[in-house]
Amino acid sequence: MDESLYGDKLPALKPDLVLSCGDLPFDYLEYLVSRLDVPVLYVLGNHDPSLTPPDMTWMPLRSELPPLAGPQGCTNIDGRLVEVRGLRIAGLGGSIRYKEGPNQYSQAQMGWRAIKLEFRVRLKRVRAGRKLDVLVTHAPPYGLADAKDSAHMGFVSILRLVQNFQPVLVVHGHIHPYGRVLPERQLKSSRIINVVPSRLIEI
């Protein structure tokens, strides 16, 4: 979370849309969408709550619990492909499983999630030379971040998505540079950017 975006600085940035790579408080995302009045697209990080309702089928006299809602006014693009502002944008949330908690996956589990997303992308016709413009993830593509431990090394399946579709832009979180601005990476024609705590990007 970039606390400098509270106040008058935020509207002056005049973004066309906001992409969240996870691990941001839902009320912060609601603040952004209310102040900017532009689309806010998000995926979940490993510190976010699960949006999957609990399985209550084992309770014979259960009272239905409503699913935990995500940030109001924002769009969850985890596992989805959407078209916003003339861009095809896809998302995959979650990190490598390294402890108990939601939104964490093994390499194999994320592989299956990525295959489902890849199928959705491949159904689209090529436009402007590509099928995907922007990929939003929480964890980085494998081998393309300054990971110091296995919990932050990223996913092989995300790397494969980038190699297969070569989106113009790949944004991720999860790696905290603690005051440093990490340089962009390049994989073929794709710019790969760690957006922690925030980045203003022109496409």
TORPA-4810 file (N, C-alpha, C, O; in nm, 3 decimals):
<nodes>
NODE_1_0.084_-0.118_0.000_0.000_0.000_0.000_0.088_0.124_0.000_0.182_0.135_0.080_M
NODE_2_0.059_0.215_-0.089_0.135_0.339_-0.097_0.056_0.449_-0.027_-0.039_0.504_-0.084_D
NODE_3_0.095_0.481_0.096_0.020_0.579_0.174_0.031_0.719_0.118_-0.048_0.807_0.153_E
NODE_4_0.129_0.742_0.029_0.141_0.874_-0.032_0.024_0.904_-0.127_0.005_1.019_-0.167_S
NODE_5_-0.054_0.801_-0.162_-0.167_0.823_-0.253_-0.291_0.872_-0.179_-0.392_0.902_-0.243_L
NODE_6_-0.285_0.879_-0.047_-0.393_0.945_0.026_-0.375_1.095_0.010_-0.264_1.147_0.025_Y
NODE_7_-0.482_1.166_-0.019_-0.474_1.311_-0.030_-0.483_1.358_-0.174_-0.534_1.287_-0.262_G
NODE_8_-0.433_1.479_-0.197_-0.451_1.546_-0.327_-0.362_1.491_-0.437_-0.387_1.517_-0.555_D
NODE_9_-0.259_1.415_-0.403_-0.169_1.363_-0.505_-0.239_1.265_-0.598_-0.208_1.258_-0.717_K
NODE_10_-0.333_1.189_-0.545_-0.397_1.083_-0.621_-0.471_1.132_-0.745_-0.441_1.084_-0.854_L
NODE_11_-0.567_1.226_-0.734_-0.639_1.270_-0.854_-0.548_1.336_-0.957_-0.577_1.333_-1.077_P
NODE_12_-0.438_1.395_-0.912_-0.347_1.462_-1.004_-0.277_1.363_-1.097_-0.227_1.403_-1.203_A
NODE_13_-0.271_1.236_-1.059_-0.206_1.136_-1.144_-0.288_1.106_-1.270_-0.231_1.073_-1.374_L
NODE_14_-0.420_1.117_-1.260_-0.513_1.098_-1.373_-0.489_0.967_-1.449_-0.467_0.969_-1.570_K
NODE_15_-0.493_0.852_-1.379_-0.476_0.725_-1.450_-0.602_0.689_-1.527_-0.711_0.736_-1.495_P
NODE_16_-0.587_0.605_-1.629_-0.702_0.555_-1.704_-0.764_0.433_-1.635_-0.883_0.408_-1.648_D
NODE_17_-0.682_0.359_-1.562_-0.732_0.247_-1.482_-0.629_0.214_-1.376_-0.514_0.257_-1.383_L
NODE_18_-0.673_0.136_-1.277_-0.586_0.093_-1.166_-0.582_-0.059_-1.166_-0.685_-0.125_-1.175_V
NODE_19_-0.461_-0.113_-1.155_-0.441_-0.257_-1.145_-0.381_-0.288_-1.009_-0.277_-0.233_-0.971_L
NODE_20_-0.445_-0.377_-0.934_-0.393_-0.417_-0.804_-0.344_-0.560_-0.810_-0.414_-0.649_-0.857_S
NODE_21_-0.222_-0.581_-0.762_-0.159_-0.714_-0.766_-0.172_-0.789_-0.635_-0.099_-0.885_-0.612_C
NODE_22_-0.264_-0.747_-0.549_-0.292_-0.822_-0.427_-0.223_-0.770_-0.304_-0.133_-0.686_-0.310_G
NODE_23_-0.269_-0.821_-0.188_-0.218_-0.783_-0.056_-0.242_-0.635_-0.025_-0.162_-0.571_0.044_D
NODE_24_-0.352_-0.582_-0.078_-0.392_-0.446_-0.044_-0.526_-0.452_0.029_-0.615_-0.526_-0.012_L
NODE_25_-0.542_-0.375_0.138_-0.670_-0.377_0.210_-0.785_-0.341_0.117_-0.773_-0.253_0.031_P
NODE_26_-0.897_-0.410_0.135_-1.012_-0.385_0.048_-1.062_-0.241_0.059_-1.105_-0.182_-0.040_F
NODE_27_-1.055_-0.184_0.181_-1.102_-0.046_0.194_-1.009_0.052_0.122_-1.053_0.159_0.081_D
NODE_28_-0.884_0.016_0.106_-0.790_0.099_0.029_-0.829_0.097_-0.119_-0.829_0.202_-0.184_Y
NODE_29_-0.862_-0.022_-0.172_-0.905_-0.029_-0.312_-1.036_0.046_-0.332_-1.055_0.111_-0.434_L
NODE_30_-1.127_0.037_-0.234_-1.253_0.112_-0.243_-1.227_0.262_-0.240_-1.296_0.339_-0.308_E
NODE_31_-1.130_0.304_-0.162_-1.091_0.446_-0.161_-1.041_0.488_-0.299_-1.078_0.595_-0.348_Y
NODE_32_-0.956_0.405_-0.361_-0.903_0.440_-0.492_-1.013_0.453_-0.596_-1.015_0.550_-0.672_L
NODE_33_-1.106_0.357_-0.598_-1.210_0.362_-0.700_-1.305_0.479_-0.676_-1.358_0.537_-0.771_V
NODE_34_-1.327_0.514_-0.551_-1.418_0.626_-0.523_-1.353_0.761_-0.554_-1.422_0.853_-0.600_S
NODE_35_-1.224_0.774_-0.531_-1.156_0.901_-0.559_-1.126_0.921_-0.706_-1.130_1.034_-0.755_R
NODE_36_-1.097_0.812_-0.778_-1.052_0.825_-0.916_-1.164_0.808_-1.018_-1.157_0.863_-1.128_L
NODE_37_-1.267_0.732_-0.983_-1.377_0.704_-1.075_-1.327_0.644_-1.206_-1.370_0.683_-1.315_D
NODE_38_-1.234_0.548_-1.195_-1.185_0.472_-1.309_-1.192_0.324_-1.271_-1.201_0.293_-1.152_V
NODE_39_-1.189_0.231_-1.368_-1.193_0.090_-1.332_-1.075_0.051_-1.243_-0.961_0.090_-1.268_P
NODE_40_-1.104_-0.027_-1.139_-1.001_-0.085_-1.053_-1.013_-0.237_-1.066_-1.113_-0.296_-1.025_V
NODE_41_-0.910_-0.299_-1.123_-0.907_-0.444_-1.144_-0.807_-0.503_-1.045_-0.700_-0.446_-1.022_L
NODE_42_-0.842_-0.618_-0.985_-0.753_-0.672_-0.883_-0.746_-0.824_-0.889_-0.837_-0.891_-0.937_Y
NODE_43_-0.633_-0.877_-0.839_-0.620_-1.017_-0.804_-0.588_-1.024_-0.655_-0.550_-0.924_-0.595_V
NODE_44_-0.603_-1.142_-0.597_-0.578_-1.158_-0.454_-0.434_-1.202_-0.428_-0.376_-1.277_-0.506_L
NODE_45_-0.380_-1.155_-0.317_-0.249_-1.199_-0.272_-0.262_-1.297_-0.158_-0.373_-1.325_-0.112_G
NODE_46_-0.150_-1.351_-0.112_-0.154_-1.452_-0.006_-0.188_-1.395_0.130_-0.213_-1.471_0.224_N
NODE_47_-0.189_-1.262_0.145_-0.231_-1.202_0.271_-0.375_-1.153_0.266_-0.425_-1.099_0.365_H
NODE_48_-0.442_-1.172_0.153_-0.583_-1.136_0.141_-0.671_-1.250_0.190_-0.628_-1.366_0.189_D
NODE_49_-0.793_-1.219_0.234_-0.885_-1.326_0.270_-0.934_-1.400_0.147_-0.932_-1.346_0.036_P
NODE_50_-0.978_-1.522_0.166_-1.036_-1.598_0.056_-1.175_-1.543_0.025_-1.250_-1.509_0.116_S
NODE_51_-1.208_-1.535_-0.103_-1.343_-1.494_-0.142_-1.431_-1.614_-0.172_-1.546_-1.598_-0.215_L
NODE_52_-1.379_-1.734_-0.150_-1.457_-1.856_-0.172_-1.541_-1.884_-0.047_-1.485_-1.893_0.062_T
NODE_53_-1.673_-1.896_-0.061_-1.754_-1.923_0.058_-1.721_-2.059_0.116_-1.689_-2.151_0.041_P
NODE_54_-1.728_-2.075_0.248_-1.696_-2.204_0.311_-1.799_-2.310_0.274_-1.915_-2.280_0.248_P
NODE_55_-1.755_-2.436_0.272_-1.843_-2.548_0.244_-1.927_-2.577_0.369_-1.875_-2.622_0.471_D
NODE_56_-2.057_-2.550_0.359_-2.147_-2.568_0.473_-2.240_-2.687_0.454_-2.333_-2.705_0.532_M
NODE_57_-2.215_-2.770_0.351_-2.307_-2.879_0.319_-2.313_-2.985_0.429_-2.411_-3.059_0.437_T
NODE_58_-2.211_-2.994_0.513_-2.209_-3.094_0.619_-2.300_-3.056_0.736_-2.326_-3.138_0.824_W
NODE_59_-2.348_-2.931_0.738_-2.432_-2.886_0.849_-2.580_-2.905_0.812_-2.630_-2.832_0.726_M
NODE_60_-2.649_-2.999_0.874_-2.787_-3.027_0.834_-2.883_-2.911_0.859_-2.979_-2.894_0.783_P
NODE_61_-2.860_-2.831_0.961_-2.947_-2.718_0.992_-2.871_-2.587_0.977_-2.884_-2.495_1.058_L
NODE_62_-2.792_-2.583_0.870_-2.705_-2.466_0.852_-2.786_-2.342_0.819_-2.893_-2.350_0.758_R
NODE_63_-2.736_-2.230_0.858_-2.788_-2.103_0.809_-2.688_-2.053_0.705_-2.568_-2.051_0.730_S
NODE_64_-2.738_-2.014_0.591_-2.649_-1.976_0.481_-2.568_-1.853_0.517_-2.621_-1.752_0.562_E
NODE_65_-2.437_-1.864_0.496_-2.349_-1.750_0.514_-2.322_-1.688_0.378_-2.285_-1.759_0.285_L
NODE_66_-2.340_-1.558_0.365_-2.310_-1.497_0.236_-2.159_-1.503_0.210_-2.080_-1.493_0.305_P
NODE_67_-2.118_-1.519_0.083_-1.974_-1.519_0.055_-1.912_-1.385_0.092_-1.976_-1.280_0.081_P
NODE_68_-1.789_-1.391_0.134_-1.718_-1.268_0.167_-1.700_-1.186_0.040_-1.638_-1.230_-0.056_L
NODE_69_-1.754_-1.067_0.043_-1.746_-0.982_-0.077_-1.608_-0.920_-0.087_-1.544_-0.892_0.014_A
NODE_70_-1.564_-0.899_-0.210_-1.440_-0.827_-0.232_-1.465_-0.678_-0.222_-1.573_-0.636_-0.181_G
NODE_71_-1.366_-0.599_-0.257_-1.382_-0.453_-0.250_-1.494_-0.404_-0.341_-1.498_-0.438_-0.460_P
NODE_72_-1.584_-0.325_-0.287_-1.699_-0.276_-0.362_-1.654_-0.181_-0.473_-1.567_-0.096_-0.454_Q
NODE_73_-1.715_-0.198_-0.591_-1.685_-0.111_-0.704_-1.563_-0.155_-0.783_-1.529_-0.092_-0.883_G
NODE_74_-1.496_-0.264_-0.739_-1.376_-0.312_-0.807_-1.406_-0.447_-0.874_-1.504_-0.513_-0.839_C
NODE_75_-1.323_-0.487_-0.969_-1.346_-0.608_-1.047_-1.236_-0.710_-1.020_-1.118_-0.683_-1.041_T
NODE_76_-1.277_-0.828_-0.974_-1.183_-0.937_-0.950_-1.155_-1.005_-1.084_-1.246_-1.060_-1.146_N
NODE_77_-1.029_-1.003_-1.130_-0.994_-1.064_-1.259_-0.913_-1.191_-1.241_-0.850_-1.239_-1.336_I
NODE_78_-0.913_-1.247_-1.121_-0.838_-1.370_-1.095_-0.894_-1.484_-1.181_-1.010_-1.522_-1.166_D
NODE_79_-0.813_-1.538_-1.271_-0.855_-1.645_-1.359_-0.945_-1.601_-1.473_-1.005_-1.684_-1.540_G
NODE_80_-0.953_-1.470_-1.496_-1.045_-1.417_-1.595_-0.970_-1.334_-1.699_-0.858_-1.289_-1.677_R
NODE_81_-1.036_-1.315_-1.813_-0.989_-1.225_-1.918_-1.098_-1.121_-1.939_-1.213_-1.155_-1.966_L
NODE_82_-1.062_-0.994_-1.927_-1.159_-0.885_-1.944_-1.105_-0.786_-2.046_-0.985_-0.783_-2.074_V
NODE_83_-1.194_-0.706_-2.102_-1.154_-0.599_-2.194_-1.193_-0.467_-2.131_-1.311_-0.440_-2.109_E
NODE_84_-1.094_-0.384_-2.103_-1.114_-0.256_-2.036_-1.026_-0.153_-2.105_-0.908_-0.176_-2.128_V
NODE_85_-1.084_-0.039_-2.138_-1.010_0.071_-2.200_-0.936_0.027_-2.326_-0.827_0.076_-2.355_R
NODE_86_-0.996_-0.066_-2.399_-0.935_-0.113_-2.523_-0.822_-0.213_-2.504_-0.753_-0.247_-2.599_G
NODE_87_-0.804_-0.261_-2.381_-0.698_-0.357_-2.351_-0.757_-0.489_-2.307_-0.857_-0.493_-2.235_L
NODE_88_-0.695_-0.597_-2.351_-0.729_-0.729_-2.299_-0.639_-0.758_-2.180_-0.517_-0.763_-2.191_R
NODE_89_-0.703_-0.776_-2.064_-0.630_-0.788_-1.939_-0.672_-0.918_-1.870_-0.791_-0.945_-1.855_I
NODE_90_-0.574_-0.998_-1.830_-0.599_-1.123_-1.759_-0.529_-1.120_-1.625_-0.432_-1.047_-1.606_A
NODE_91_-0.578_-1.202_-1.530_-0.518_-1.202_-1.397_-0.506_-1.340_-1.337_-0.587_-1.429_-1.364_G
NODE_92_-0.404_-1.358_-1.253_-0.386_-1.479_-1.172_-0.331_-1.437_-1.035_-0.220_-1.386_-1.025_L
NODE_93_-0.411_-1.458_-0.932_-0.367_-1.421_-0.799_-0.301_-1.537_-0.727_-0.294_-1.649_-0.778_G
NODE_94_-0.251_-1.508_-0.607_-0.194_-1.610_-0.521_-0.044_-1.624_-0.532_0.019_-1.577_-0.626_G
NODE_95_0.010_-1.691_-0.431_0.155_-1.712_-0.424_0.184_-1.861_-0.408_0.094_-1.944_-0.395_S
NODE_96_0.313_-1.893_-0.410_0.357_-2.029_-0.376_0.311_-2.062_-0.234_0.319_-1.979_-0.145_I
NODE_97_0.261_-2.186_-0.214_0.220_-2.226_-0.080_0.343_-2.246_0.008_0.430_-2.329_-0.021_R
NODE_98_0.349_-2.168_0.115_0.461_-2.181_0.208_0.417_-2.184_0.353_0.500_-2.199_0.443_Y
NODE_99_0.285_-2.172_0.378_0.232_-2.182_0.513_0.081_-2.203_0.501_0.029_-2.205_0.389_K
NODE_100_0.012_-2.220_0.611_-0.133_-2.230_0.609_-0.193_-2.095_0.573_-0.143_-1.990_0.616_E
NODE_101_-0.300_-2.097_0.496_-0.367_-1.973_0.461_-0.424_-1.977_0.321_-0.392_-2.067_0.243_G
NODE_102_-0.509_-1.881_0.288_-0.575_-1.879_0.157_-0.485_-1.826_0.047_-0.379_-1.768_0.072_P
NODE_103_-0.530_-1.847_-0.077_-0.467_-1.789_-0.196_-0.321_-1.831_-0.211_-0.236_-1.752_-0.251_N
NODE_104_-0.292_-1.957_-0.177_-0.158_-2.013_-0.195_-0.170_-2.145_-0.271_-0.264_-2.221_-0.250_Q
NODE_105_-0.073_-2.171_-0.359_-0.084_-2.284_-0.450_0.053_-2.350_-0.468_0.157_-2.285_-0.457_Y
NODE_106_0.050_-2.478_-0.497_0.172_-2.545_-0.541_0.196_-2.508_-0.688_0.109_-2.450_-0.753_S
NODE_107_0.314_-2.542_-0.738_0.342_-2.516_-0.880_0.238_-2.589_-0.967_0.190_-2.535_-1.066_Q
NODE_108_0.204_-2.713_-0.929_0.107_-2.791_-1.009_-0.032_-2.729_-1.004_-0.100_-2.721_-1.106_A
NODE_109_-0.075_-2.684_-0.886_-0.207_-2.622_-0.875_-0.216_-2.494_-0.959_-0.315_-2.471_-1.029_Q
NODE_110_-0.113_-2.411_-0.952_-0.114_-2.290_-1.033_-0.106_-2.325_-1.181_-0.160_-2.254_-1.266_M
NODE_111_-0.037_-2.435_-1.212_-0.030_-2.480_-1.351_-0.167_-2.506_-1.409_-0.196_-2.467_-1.522_G
NODE_112_-0.255_-2.573_-1.331_-0.391_-2.599_-1.378_-0.470_-2.470_-1.392_-0.547_-2.454_-1.486_W
NODE_113_-0.452_-2.378_-1.298_-0.521_-2.249_-1.307_-0.476_-2.173_-1.431_-0.557_-2.111_-1.499_R
NODE_114_-0.348_-2.179_-1.460_-0.294_-2.109_-1.577_-0.345_-2.172_-1.707_-0.370_-2.100_-1.804_A
NODE_115_-0.359_-2.304_-1.709_-0.410_-2.371_-1.830_-0.553_-2.326_-1.859_-0.588_-2.301_-1.975_I
NODE_116_-0.635_-2.315_-1.755_-0.773_-2.268_-1.774_-0.776_-2.126_-1.829_-0.855_-2.094_-1.918_K
NODE_117_-0.689_-2.040_-1.774_-0.682_-1.902_-1.823_-0.630_-1.900_-1.966_-0.682_-1.824_-2.049_L
NODE_118_-0.530_-1.980_-1.996_-0.475_-1.985_-2.131_-0.583_-2.025_-2.231_-0.588_-1.970_-2.341_E
NODE_119_-0.668_-2.119_-2.195_-0.777_-2.162_-2.283_-0.870_-2.045_-2.313_-0.912_-2.027_-2.427_F
NODE_120_-0.903_-1.965_-2.210_-0.990_-1.849_-2.231_-0.925_-1.747_-2.324_-0.991_-1.689_-2.410_R
NODE_121_-0.795_-1.727_-2.308_-0.725_-1.630_-2.392_-0.719_-1.679_-2.537_-0.737_-1.600_-2.630_V
NODE_122_-0.695_-1.807_-2.555_-0.681_-1.861_-2.690_-0.812_-1.857_-2.768_-0.811_-1.860_-2.891_R
NODE_123_-0.926_-1.850_-2.699_-1.054_-1.841_-2.767_-1.073_-1.706_-2.836_-1.156_-1.692_-2.926_L
NODE_124_-0.996_-1.606_-2.794_-1.008_-1.473_-2.852_-0.931_-1.465_-2.983_-0.829_-1.530_-3.002_K
NODE_125_-0.983_-1.384_-3.074_-0.912_-1.358_-3.198_-0.793_-1.267_-3.172_-0.792_-1.188_-3.077_R
NODE_126_-0.694_-1.280_-3.257_-0.578_-1.191_-3.248_-0.622_-1.049_-3.282_-0.693_-1.026_-3.380_V
NODE_127_-0.578_-0.954_-3.200_-0.607_-0.813_-3.226_-0.479_-0.734_-3.204_-0.414_-0.748_-3.101_R
NODE_128_-0.445_-0.651_-3.299_-0.322_-0.572_-3.292_-0.201_-0.661_-3.271_-0.105_-0.623_-3.203_A
NODE_129_-0.205_-0.780_-3.330_-0.090_-0.869_-3.326_-0.079_-0.956_-3.204_0.018_-1.030_-3.190_G
NODE_130_-0.177_-0.949_-3.112_-0.168_-1.030_-2.990_-0.307_-1.064_-2.937_-0.407_-1.001_-2.973_R
NODE_131_-0.310_-1.165_-2.852_-0.435_-1.206_-2.788_-0.448_-1.152_-2.646_-0.558_-1.151_-2.590_K
NODE_132_-0.337_-1.109_-2.588_-0.337_-1.059_-2.451_-0.246_-0.937_-2.442_-0.132_-0.940_-2.488_L
NODE_133_-0.299_-0.830_-2.384_-0.221_-0.706_-2.372_-0.151_-0.692_-2.236_-0.035_-0.652_-2.229_D
NODE_134_-0.224_-0.725_-2.129_-0.171_-0.705_-1.994_-0.201_-0.829_-1.910_-0.312_-0.881_-1.911_V
NODE_135_-0.100_-0.876_-1.835_-0.117_-0.986_-1.740_-0.089_-0.932_-1.600_0.018_-0.876_-1.573_L
NODE_136_-0.187_-0.950_-1.511_-0.177_-0.903_-1.373_-0.166_-1.024_-1.282_-0.255_-1.109_-1.281_V
NODE_137_-0.058_-1.034_-1.204_-0.040_-1.147_-1.113_0.005_-1.096_-0.976_0.051_-0.983_-0.962_T
NODE_138_-0.011_-1.182_-0.877_0.046_-1.147_-0.747_0.192_-1.190_-0.743_0.280_-1.108_-0.717_H
NODE_139_0.217_-1.317_-0.769_0.355_-1.367_-0.770_0.420_-1.338_-0.906_0.350_-1.324_-1.006_A
NODE_140_0.551_-1.328_-0.908_0.620_-1.300_-1.035_0.631_-1.424_-1.122_0.613_-1.536_-1.074_P
NODE_141_0.660_-1.405_-1.250_0.699_-1.520_-1.332_0.828_-1.580_-1.277_0.916_-1.508_-1.231_P
NODE_142_0.839_-1.711_-1.282_0.955_-1.780_-1.226_1.085_-1.729_-1.289_1.098_-1.722_-1.412_Y
NODE_143_1.181_-1.695_-1.203_1.313_-1.655_-1.250_1.326_-1.510_-1.291_1.433_-1.468_-1.334_G
NODE_144_1.217_-1.431_-1.278_1.223_-1.292_-1.325_1.200_-1.192_-1.214_1.149_-1.083_-1.237_L
NODE_145_1.238_-1.229_-1.092_1.227_-1.136_-0.979_1.345_-1.159_-0.886_1.410_-1.264_-0.890_A
NODE_146_1.371_-1.058_-0.803_1.479_-1.070_-0.706_1.431_-1.148_-0.585_1.416_-1.092_-0.476_D
NODE_147_1.407_-1.277_-0.604_1.357_-1.362_-0.495_1.472_-1.411_-0.409_1.572_-1.461_-0.460_A
NODE_148_1.455_-1.397_-0.279_1.558_-1.442_-0.184_1.526_-1.576_-0.122_1.611_-1.636_-0.056_K
NODE_149_1.403_-1.625_-0.141_1.364_-1.752_-0.081_1.259_-1.819_-0.169_1.208_-1.758_-0.263_D
NODE_150_1.228_-1.944_-0.138_1.137_-2.022_-0.222_0.996_-1.966_-0.222_0.922_-1.987_-0.318_S
NODE_151_0.955_-1.896_-0.116_0.820_-1.841_-0.108_0.797_-1.730_-0.209_0.682_-1.696_-0.240_A
NODE_152_0.905_-1.673_-0.260_0.893_-1.558_-0.351_0.949_-1.584_-0.490_0.965_-1.490_-0.568_H
NODE_153_0.980_-1.708_-0.523_1.047_-1.735_-0.650_0.953_-1.729_-0.770_0.999_-1.719_-0.883_M
NODE_154_0.822_-1.734_-0.747_0.728_-1.721_-0.857_0.689_-1.854_-0.918_0.733_-1.960_-0.875_G
NODE_155_0.604_-1.845_-1.021_0.545_-1.964_-1.081_0.596_-1.988_-1.223_0.605_-1.896_-1.304_F
NODE_156_0.628_-2.113_-1.250_0.669_-2.154_-1.384_0.555_-2.132_-1.483_0.579_-2.091_-1.597_V
NODE_157_0.431_-2.158_-1.441_0.316_-2.145_-1.532_0.291_-2.000_-1.572_0.244_-1.974_-1.683_S
NODE_158_0.321_-1.906_-1.484_0.308_-1.764_-1.521_0.414_-1.728_-1.625_0.387_-1.656_-1.720_I
NODE_159_0.535_-1.779_-1.604_0.641_-1.758_-1.704_0.598_-1.813_-1.839_0.621_-1.751_-1.943_L
NODE_160_0.534_-1.931_-1.839_0.489_-1.990_-1.965_0.383_-1.904_-2.033_0.384_-1.890_-2.155_R
NODE_161_0.290_-1.846_-1.955_0.190_-1.758_-2.012_0.255_-1.638_-2.080_0.215_-1.599_-2.190_L
NODE_162_0.355_-1.581_-2.015_0.425_-1.465_-2.074_0.495_-1.507_-2.203_0.488_-1.435_-2.303_V
NODE_163_0.562_-1.621_-2.202_0.632_-1.667_-2.322_0.535_-1.697_-2.436_0.565_-1.668_-2.552_Q
NODE_164_0.419_-1.755_-2.403_0.324_-1.793_-2.507_0.250_-1.675_-2.568_0.228_-1.672_-2.689_N
NODE_165_0.212_-1.577_-2.486_0.127_-1.469_-2.535_0.200_-1.336_-2.551_0.150_-1.247_-2.620_F
NODE_166_0.315_-1.321_-2.490_0.395_-1.199_-2.500_0.311_-1.072_-2.485_0.309_-0.987_-2.574_Q
NODE_167_0.242_-1.059_-2.370_0.167_-0.936_-2.348_0.262_-0.816_-2.343_0.380_-0.829_-2.312_P
NODE_168_0.209_-0.700_-2.374_0.290_-0.578_-2.369_0.342_-0.555_-2.228_0.456_-0.512_-2.209_V
NODE_169_0.257_-0.584_-2.128_0.289_-0.551_-1.990_0.252_-0.666_-1.897_0.143_-0.723_-1.908_L
NODE_170_0.343_-0.699_-1.805_0.317_-0.794_-1.697_0.347_-0.721_-1.567_0.459_-0.673_-1.546_V
NODE_171_0.246_-0.712_-1.479_0.268_-0.647_-1.349_0.246_-0.749_-1.239_0.154_-0.831_-1.246_V
NODE_172_0.330_-0.744_-1.137_0.318_-0.836_-1.023_0.353_-0.763_-0.895_0.409_-0.654_-0.897_H
NODE_173_0.320_-0.825_-0.784_0.355_-0.775_-0.652_0.440_-0.879_-0.580_0.531_-0.938_-0.638_G
NODE_174_0.409_-0.901_-0.450_0.466_-1.008_-0.368_0.611_-0.986_-0.328_0.651_-1.027_-0.218_H
NODE_175_0.692_-0.924_-0.413_0.833_-0.899_-0.380_0.842_-0.756_-0.328_0.815_-0.661_-0.401_I
NODE_176_0.882_-0.740_-0.202_0.885_-0.608_-0.140_1.028_-0.553_-0.141_1.115_-0.606_-0.072_H
NODE_177_1.051_-0.447_-0.219_1.188_-0.395_-0.230_1.230_-0.303_-0.115_1.345_-0.262_-0.108_P
NODE_178_1.135_-0.270_-0.024_1.167_-0.191_0.095_1.242_-0.062_0.061_1.358_-0.044_0.096_Y
NODE_179_1.170_0.027_-0.009_1.224_0.159_-0.038_1.299_0.170_-0.169_1.323_0.281_-0.217_G
NODE_180_1.336_0.057_-0.229_1.405_0.062_-0.358_1.304_0.049_-0.471_1.198_-0.012_-0.455_R
NODE_181_1.335_0.107_-0.585_1.256_0.087_-0.706_1.331_-0.013_-0.792_1.440_0.015_-0.841_V
NODE_182_1.271_-0.129_-0.810_1.338_-0.234_-0.886_1.328_-0.206_-1.035_1.225_-0.157_-1.081_L
NODE_183_1.431_-0.237_-1.110_1.427_-0.211_-1.254_1.329_-0.303_-1.325_1.301_-0.414_-1.280_P
NODE_184_1.278_-0.255_-1.437_1.193_-0.338_-1.521_1.274_-0.454_-1.577_1.395_-0.444_-1.597_E
NODE_185_1.205_-0.564_-1.602_1.265_-0.677_-1.673_1.202_-0.684_-1.811_1.093_-0.632_-1.832_R
NODE_186_1.269_-0.748_-1.903_1.218_-0.765_-2.038_1.227_-0.912_-2.076_1.332_-0.974_-2.060_Q
NODE_187_1.118_-0.967_-2.126_1.117_-1.102_-2.179_1.055_-1.095_-2.317_0.933_-1.080_-2.331_L
NODE_188_1.138_-1.107_-2.419_1.095_-1.084_-2.557_1.032_-0.945_-2.563_1.099_-0.846_-2.533_K
NODE_189_0.905_-0.935_-2.601_0.843_-0.803_-2.615_0.766_-0.760_-2.491_0.699_-0.658_-2.494_S
NODE_190_0.775_-0.837_-2.381_0.697_-0.808_-2.260_0.778_-0.731_-2.157_0.890_-0.770_-2.123_S
NODE_191_0.722_-0.621_-2.108_0.778_-0.549_-1.994_0.725_-0.613_-1.867_0.604_-0.634_-1.855_R
NODE_192_0.813_-0.645_-1.773_0.774_-0.710_-1.648_0.812_-0.616_-1.535_0.929_-0.583_-1.517_I
NODE_193_0.710_-0.573_-1.458_0.732_-0.468_-1.358_0.678_-0.512_-1.223_0.562_-0.553_-1.211_I
NODE_194_0.763_-0.503_-1.121_0.719_-0.518_-0.982_0.660_-0.384_-0.940_0.730_-0.283_-0.938_N
NODE_195_0.531_-0.382_-0.906_0.463_-0.256_-0.881_0.453_-0.220_-0.733_0.381_-0.127_-0.697_V
NODE_196_0.524_-0.293_-0.646_0.524_-0.262_-0.504_0.612_-0.140_-0.478_0.727_-0.140_-0.522_V
NODE_197_0.565_-0.034_-0.407_0.432_-0.017_-0.353_0.332_0.039_-0.456_0.213_0.013_-0.444_P
NODE_198_0.378_0.115_-0.556_0.291_0.162_-0.663_0.379_0.210_-0.778_0.494_0.250_-0.759_S
NODE_199_0.322_0.205_-0.897_0.392_0.255_-1.017_0.289_0.318_-1.109_0.178_0.267_-1.121_R
NODE_200_0.327_0.427_-1.173_0.247_0.487_-1.279_0.311_0.446_-1.410_0.426_0.481_-1.437_L
NODE_201_0.238_0.371_-1.495_0.294_0.308_-1.613_0.220_0.356_-1.736_0.097_0.359_-1.738_I
NODE_202_0.293_0.392_-1.837_0.233_0.426_-1.968_0.252_0.310_-2.062_0.360_0.252_-2.070_E
NODE_203_0.146_0.276_-2.135_0.154_0.170_-2.235_0.150_0.233_-2.374_0.155_0.162_-2.475_I
</nodes>
